[in-house]
Amino acid sequence: MRVDKLLWFLRLAKTRAVAQGLAQSGHMRLNGRRIDRAHQKVAVGDVLTVPIGTHVRVIEILAIPERRGPANEAQACYRVLDASPSHPVAASLQP
């Protein structure tokens, strides 16, 4: 699946155009490599580093969603890897 479409499906971008802009800005990384095109392919097991606002999210793709569904459905498709305590999932993993 294209990275821009995935960002939109996972609700990390509000619109598909915003997702394309994120991908083309050159600030995202896929498995540690910088990407600068919206049509970059993403698969299960890939690690994405995504700048969102003033924060950076590091996520692992667990499943490829078939649609842009509700937030809980989208959140089940990825796992947050960064240890940012501001994220509820990461905060619950803190000792």
N, C-alpha and C positions, 0 to 999 in steps of 0.2 A: 504494500500500500504506500502511496505517496506520503511524505512527511507532513505536508500541509493539511492534507485530508485527515491524517491521524490526529494532529493537534486539535483540529476542529471537532472530530468525533470524541476525543477524550476531554473536551471542554476546557482545554488549556488556552484556547483562543476563542474569542467571542464570535468572530465571523471567519469565513474561509479566506477572505481578503487579508485579514489581520494575520492569519496563520501563514499565508504566502509571504507576507512582509517579514515575519519572523524568520522564516526559512531563508529568504533571499538576503537578509541583512548581514549574514556571515558570522553571526555570534553564536549560532547553535553548533553542537558537536554530536556526532553519531559514532558511538564506539571510540571516542577520543579523537576522531578526525573532524576537522571543520567542514561544514557544508554551507553552500551558498546558492542552492537551487531548490525550488519548491517540489520538484518532481523526484527528489532523492527517494529511493525505495527503503522501507523500514520493514523489519520482520520481527517475529517473536524472539525474545532473548536479547534484542538490541538495547543498548543503553543510550538514552538521549540526555543531553545537557541543554536545558532551555532557559533563556533569560525571560523572566516574567516580572514586569515592573522593575522594582529595585532589587529583586531577589533572583537567585539562580536555582532552578529545580533540576535534580538529577533523578531520572526515573528509568526503570527497567520495564520493557514492554512484556507483559505476561500473556496477552491475547490481543488479537486484532478484532476490533469491534466491527459489526456489520452495518451499524447505523449510528447516528448521533442521538442516543437515547438519554434517559434521565441520568443525573449526576452519579447516583450510586452504581448504576450499570457501567458508566464510564470509568469510575474509580476502581472497579474490580478488574479492569484490563491493564493496570500498571501498578508498580510498587515504587514508592519513594525511597531513594537510596541515600539522599543527603540527610544529615542528622540535625536539620534545622528544627529547634524546639517550637517555632511558630506554627509548624504544620501539625495538625492533630494526630496524624498517624506516626510521625517521627517523635512527637512528644510522648506518646504512649510506649515507645520502645526505650525511652531513657530509663536507666536504673534508679 
